[in-house]
Amino acid sequence: MTTARAAADPAEAAEAADLRIRPSSAPPRTLIVTVYGLYSRRHGGWLSVASLIGLLASLGVDEQAVRSAIHRLKRRGILVARRQDGAAGYELSEEARDILREGDERIFRRERATLADGWLLAVFSVPESERNKRHQLRSQLARLGFGTVAPGVWIAPAHLYDATAAMLRRLDLTSYADLLRSDHLAFGELSQKVRQWWNFEQLEPLYRDFIDAHGPVRESLGRRGTDEAGAFAHYVRALTDWRRLPYLDPGLPTELLPADWVGIRAADLFFALHEELEEPARAHVAATLAGQPGQPADG
């Protein structure tokens, strides 16, 4: 595993498109999923309750709120209770590991698609008697960042093939969908088409929220820096706010985006924070985990 990995909250996947960023009030369960995505998998996916309480304290979350959030995540099948060396703790469920693994490349991918890459079409047909499957397909394709060309025909940059195929297999939906590679040959301006297929008006305020929340952090770091605990708090908050956005924006080619697209500025901000905060944040985690019963230090 590389030094920084996280993914969209499995519990939020289907509803992510309807949520606006609220950086100052991210719920403890969302912060905990970010922490697991970033730091637990190098230890087999397990963290002790004591270490979680210590880490979340740096984010201003008290012990009772941490315990309550852990139990909610357990009920939702995201965390599984397990003792290690006599210490109480939780590990990621198999499903949560799969979703986090799918999200790793997506969240930390900086490159945008190019026109030469082509497009991925997802075409599906679901019998009326299985409307729940149709809803599930639509929700999951929207979560992955697909746009809608027509009923039952969804489109995304071709680089989303692996993530889409993995999702269809994981949810046993392969018999309802076909995945096709395509190029846009005619008719009309493709830059206008993508504005019909994707909701740029929804994305723009989300990106502006991120810049408004975390731009001042970047400016502050440039003036006076931060300690390791502060770096951890800033990094986890920034990643928690960022990690849903790559699922709403599939990384469309730059040539097709509005002029001075705010999403590019938001991405530049996130990756600048990632570059500056990831290492001291990891050092804070290592110091917090050191000496915790059943919890090896972060190496």
GUNUVEX-785064 format. One record per residue (C-alpha): residue number from 1; x, y, z. Coordinates in steps of 0.05 Angstrom, whole numbers, plus 32768, in hexadecimal, padded with zeros to 4 digits. Layout:
<NUM,<X,Y,Z>>;
...
***
This chain:
<1,<8000,8000,8000>>;
<2,<8018,8046,7FF1>>;
<3,<801A,807C,8026>>;
<4,<7FD5,8098,801C>>;
<5,<7F97,8073,8007>>;
<6,<7F4D,807E,8015>>;
<7,<7F0B,8077,7FF1>>;
<8,<7EC5,808F,7FF2>>;
<9,<7E9E,807B,8030>>;
<10,<7E7B,803A,801F>>;
<11,<7E3F,8050,8049>>;
<12,<7E39,8091,8020>>;
<13,<7E44,8075,7FDB>>;
<14,<7DFD,8078,7FC1>>;
<15,<7DED,80BB,7FDE>>;
<16,<7E2E,80E0,7FD0>>;
<17,<7E12,8106,7F95>>;
<18,<7DDE,8128,7FC1>>;
<19,<7E0D,8140,7FF7>>;
<20,<7E30,8183,7FFB>>;
<21,<7E73,8189,801D>>;
<22,<7E6F,819E,8066>>;
<23,<7EB8,81A1,807A>>;
<24,<7EAD,81B9,80C2>>;
<25,<7E78,8185,80D2>>;
<26,<7E8E,8144,80B3>>;
<27,<7E6E,810E,80DE>>;
<28,<7E9D,80E2,8107>>;
<29,<7E8B,80A3,80DF>>;
<30,<7EA3,80C6,809F>>;
<31,<7EE4,80DB,80C0>>;
<32,<7EEE,8094,80DA>>;
<33,<7EE6,8077,8094>>;
<34,<7F1A,80A8,807A>>;
<35,<7F4A,8093,80B2>>;
<36,<7F40,8049,80A2>>;
<37,<7F4A,8056,8058>>;
<38,<7F8A,807C,8063>>;
<39,<7FAC,8056,809B>>;
<40,<7F8D,8013,80AF>>;
<41,<7F9B,7FE7,8073>>;
<42,<7FE6,7FE5,807F>>;
<43,<7FD3,7FC2,80C0>>;
<44,<7FA4,7F90,80A1>>;
<45,<7F68,7FBF,80A5>>;
<46,<7F65,7FBE,80F1>>;
<47,<7F69,7FF8,8122>>;
<48,<7F5F,7FF6,816D>>;
<49,<7F27,801D,818C>>;
<50,<7F5A,8042,81B8>>;
<51,<7F82,8058,817B>>;
<52,<7F43,8070,8157>>;
<53,<7F30,8099,8194>>;
<54,<7F76,80B7,8196>>;
<55,<7F76,80C8,814C>>;
<56,<7F30,80E5,814B>>;
<57,<7F41,8111,8187>>;
<58,<7F70,8137,8158>>;
<59,<7F32,8147,812F>>;
<60,<7F0A,815F,816A>>;
<61,<7EDE,8121,8170>>;
<62,<7ED3,8108,81B6>>;
<63,<7ED6,80C0,81CD>>;
<64,<7E8B,80B4,81D2>>;
<65,<7E80,80CE,818B>>;
<66,<7EB7,809F,8172>>;
<67,<7E99,8063,8194>>;
<68,<7E53,8073,817B>>;
<69,<7E6C,807D,8133>>;
<70,<7E93,803B,8136>>;
<71,<7E54,8015,814A>>;
<72,<7E2D,8035,8111>>;
<73,<7E62,8020,80E0>>;
<74,<7E61,7FDA,80FD>>;
<75,<7E15,7FD6,80F4>>;
<76,<7E1C,7FED,80AC>>;
<77,<7E4E,7FB5,809D>>;
<78,<7E8A,7FE3,8093>>;
<79,<7EB1,7FD0,80D1>>;
<80,<7EB7,7F8C,80F3>>;
<81,<7ECA,7F84,813C>>;
<82,<7F09,7F5C,814C>>;
<83,<7F39,7F59,8186>>;
<84,<7F83,7F59,8179>>;
<85,<7FB6,7F49,81AF>>;
<86,<7F7F,7F53,81E2>>;
<87,<7F6D,7F98,81C8>>;
<88,<7F27,7FAA,81AF>>;
<89,<7F25,7FC4,8168>>;
<90,<7F04,7FC2,8124>>;
<91,<7F19,7FAE,80DF>>;
<92,<7EFC,7FBE,809B>>;
<93,<7EC8,7F8E,8080>>;
<94,<7ED8,7F6B,803F>>;
<95,<7EA6,7F96,8019>>;
<96,<7EC3,7FD6,8036>>;
<97,<7F09,7FC0,8022>>;
<98,<7EF1,7FB4,7FDB>>;
<99,<7ED1,7FF9,7FD7>>;
<100,<7F0E,801B,7FF5>>;
<101,<7F3B,7FF6,7FC4>>;
<102,<7F10,800D,7F89>>;
<103,<7F15,8055,7FA2>>;
<104,<7F60,8057,7FAC>>;
<105,<7F73,8068,7F65>>;
<106,<7F37,8094,7F5B>>;
<107,<7F42,80C3,7F95>>;
<108,<7F8D,80CC,7F8A>>;
<109,<7F8A,80CE,7F3E>>;
<110,<7FA0,8112,7F26>>;
<111,<7FA1,8106,7EDB>>;
<112,<7F62,8116,7EB4>>;
<113,<7F49,80ED,7E7A>>;
<114,<7F5C,8101,7E33>>;
<115,<7F31,8102,7DF5>>;
<116,<7F5D,80CC,7DD8>>;
<117,<7F4A,809D,7E11>>;
<118,<7F03,8095,7DF7>>;
<119,<7EC5,8086,7E20>>;
<120,<7EA6,804E,7E48>>;
<121,<7E5C,8040,7E3C>>;
<122,<7E33,801A,7E6F>>;
<123,<7DF4,7FFF,7E50>>;
<124,<7DC2,7FDB,7E7C>>;
<125,<7D7E,7FBD,7E79>>;
<126,<7D5A,7FA5,7EB7>>;
<127,<7D15,7F82,7EB8>>;
<128,<7CDD,7FA9,7ED9>>;
<129,<7CD8,7F72,7F0D>>;
<130,<7D1E,7F83,7F25>>;
<131,<7D18,7FCE,7F2C>>;
<132,<7D44,7FCD,7F69>>;
<133,<7D7E,7FB5,7F3D>>;
<134,<7D71,7FEE,7F0D>>;
<135,<7D74,8020,7F46>>;
<136,<7DB4,8000,7F60>>;
<137,<7DD5,8004,7F1C>>;
<138,<7DC2,804D,7F13>>;
<139,<7DDB,805F,7F59>>;
<140,<7E1D,803B,7F50>>;
<141,<7E2B,8058,7F0C>>;
<142,<7E1B,809E,7F26>>;
<143,<7E4A,8091,7F60>>;
<144,<7E82,807F,7F30>>;
<145,<7E78,80C0,7F0A>>;
<146,<7E52,80A9,7ECC>>;
<147,<7E29,80DA,7EA5>>;
<148,<7DE5,80C9,7E86>>;
<149,<7DE0,80C7,7E3A>>;
<150,<7D9A,80A7,7E37>>;
<151,<7D70,8079,7E63>>;
<152,<7D9A,803B,7E6D>>;
<153,<7DD8,8059,7E4B>>;
<154,<7E0D,8078,7E78>>;
<155,<7E51,8094,7E64>>;
<156,<7E94,809F,7E86>>;
<157,<7EDD,80A8,7E73>>;
<158,<7EFB,8065,7E5E>>;
<159,<7F2B,8062,7E99>>;
<160,<7EF0,8051,7EC6>>;
<161,<7EE9,800C,7EA8>>;
<162,<7F0E,7FE6,7EDF>>;
<163,<7EE7,8008,7F17>>;
<164,<7EA5,7FFD,7EF3>>;
<165,<7EB1,7FB4,7EE4>>;
<166,<7EC7,7FA8,7F2C>>;
<167,<7E87,7FC9,7F46>>;
<168,<7E5A,7F9F,7F18>>;
<169,<7E7D,7F5F,7F2E>>;
<170,<7E7C,7F72,7F78>>;
<171,<7E31,7F80,7F77>>;
<172,<7E21,7F45,7F49>>;
<173,<7E04,7F74,7F13>>;
<174,<7E2C,7F5B,7ED7>>;
<175,<7DF0,7F38,7EB7>>;
<176,<7DCA,7F7A,7EB1>>;
<177,<7DFF,7FA6,7E90>>;
<178,<7E2F,7FA9,7E55>>;
<179,<7E6E,7FD4,7E54>>;
<180,<7E83,7FF0,7E11>>;
<181,<7EBF,8019,7DFA>>;
<182,<7EAB,8053,7DCC>>;
<183,<7EBF,8093,7DA9>>;
<184,<7E94,80D0,7D9B>>;
<185,<7E91,80D7,7D4F>>;
<186,<7E54,8105,7D44>>;
<187,<7E2B,8130,7D4D>>;
<188,<7E32,8172,7D72>>;
<189,<7E68,818F,7D9E>>;
<190,<7E80,815D,7DD1>>;
<191,<7E8D,8194,7E03>>;
<192,<7E43,81A4,7E01>>;
<193,<7E2F,815B,7E06>>;
<194,<7E55,8151,7E46>>;
<195,<7E2E,818A,7E66>>;
<196,<7DEF,8163,7E57>>;
<197,<7E0B,8121,7E70>>;
<198,<7E2A,813D,7EB1>>;
<199,<7E10,8171,7EE2>>;
<200,<7E46,81A7,7EE4>>;
<201,<7E18,81D5,7F0A>>;
<202,<7E17,81A3,7F44>>;
<203,<7E62,8198,7F43>>;
<204,<7E78,81E1,7F43>>;
<205,<7E5E,81F4,7F89>>;
<206,<7E7A,81B4,7FA6>>;
<207,<7EBF,81C6,7F8C>>;
<208,<7EB8,820D,7FA5>>;
<209,<7EA5,81F3,7FEA>>;
<210,<7EE5,81CB,7FEB>>;
<211,<7F10,8207,7FD7>>;
<212,<7EEE,8235,8009>>;
<213,<7EF8,8202,8041>>;
<214,<7F3F,81ED,8033>>;
<215,<7F5F,8227,800E>>;
<216,<7F6C,824C,804F>>;
<217,<7F8F,820E,806A>>;
<218,<7FBE,820E,802F>>;
<219,<7FCC,8258,8039>>;
<220,<7FD9,824E,8083>>;
<221,<800A,8216,8075>>;
<222,<8030,8244,8047>>;
<223,<8036,8278,807E>>;
<224,<8046,824F,80BC>>;
<225,<803F,8204,80B0>>;
<226,<8020,81D4,80E2>>;
<227,<8033,819E,8113>>;
<228,<8026,8154,8107>>;
<229,<7FE4,8151,812C>>;
<230,<7FCC,818E,8106>>;
<231,<7FE3,8170,80C4>>;
<232,<7FBB,8131,80D4>>;
<233,<7F7C,8158,80E5>>;
<234,<7F81,8184,80A6>>;
<235,<7F91,8148,8079>>;
<236,<7F59,811C,8092>>;
<237,<7F26,8155,808C>>;
<238,<7F3E,8167,8046>>;
<239,<7F3D,811F,802E>>;
<240,<7EF8,8113,804D>>;
<241,<7EDD,814F,8026>>;
<242,<7F03,813D,7FE6>>;
<243,<7EF7,80F3,7FE0>>;
<244,<7EAF,80F8,7FC7>>;
<245,<7EC0,8129,7F8F>>;
<246,<7EE7,80FB,7F61>>;
<247,<7EA9,80CF,7F61>>;
<248,<7E7D,8107,7F48>>;
<249,<7EB0,8121,7F16>>;
<250,<7ECC,80E9,7EEB>>;
<251,<7F09,810F,7ED3>>;
<252,<7EEE,8128,7E91>>;
<253,<7F21,8141,7E5D>>;
<254,<7F37,8188,7E69>>;
<255,<7F21,819D,7E23>>;
<256,<7ED9,818D,7E35>>;
<257,<7ED6,81B4,7E76>>;
<258,<7EBD,81FB,7E80>>;
<259,<7EF2,8231,7E7D>>;
<260,<7F18,8238,7EBE>>;
<261,<7EF4,81FC,7EDB>>;
<262,<7EF3,8201,7F26>>;
<263,<7EFE,81B6,7F2D>>;
<264,<7F45,81BC,7F14>>;
<265,<7F54,81F1,7F48>>;
<266,<7F35,81C5,7F7E>>;
<267,<7F5F,818A,7F68>>;
<268,<7F9F,81B4,7F69>>;
<269,<7F8E,81C9,7FB0>>;
<270,<7F81,8182,7FC8>>;
<271,<7FC1,8166,7FAB>>;
<272,<7FE9,81A0,7FC8>>;
<273,<7FCC,8190,800D>>;
<274,<7FDA,8146,8001>>;
<275,<8023,8155,7FF1>>;
<276,<802D,8180,802E>>;
<277,<8004,815C,8063>>;
<278,<8007,8111,8054>>;
<279,<804C,8104,8072>>;
<280,<8044,812A,80B4>>;
<281,<7FFD,810E,80BA>>;
<282,<8019,80C8,80B3>>;
<283,<804D,80D8,80E8>>;
<284,<8016,80ED,8118>>;
<285,<7FF1,80AB,810C>>;
<286,<8031,8084,811A>>;
<287,<803C,80A9,815B>>;
<288,<7FF3,809F,8171>>;
<289,<7FF4,8054,8161>>;
<290,<8038,8047,8181>>;
<291,<802E,8022,81C2>>;
<292,<7FE4,8016,81B9>>;
<293,<7FD1,7FCF,81CE>>;
<294,<7FCB,7FA2,8192>>;
<295,<7FDC,7FDB,8163>>;
<296,<801F,7FDC,813E>>;
<297,<803E,801F,812D>>;
<298,<8033,803A,80E7>>;
<299,<8071,8028,80C0>>;
***
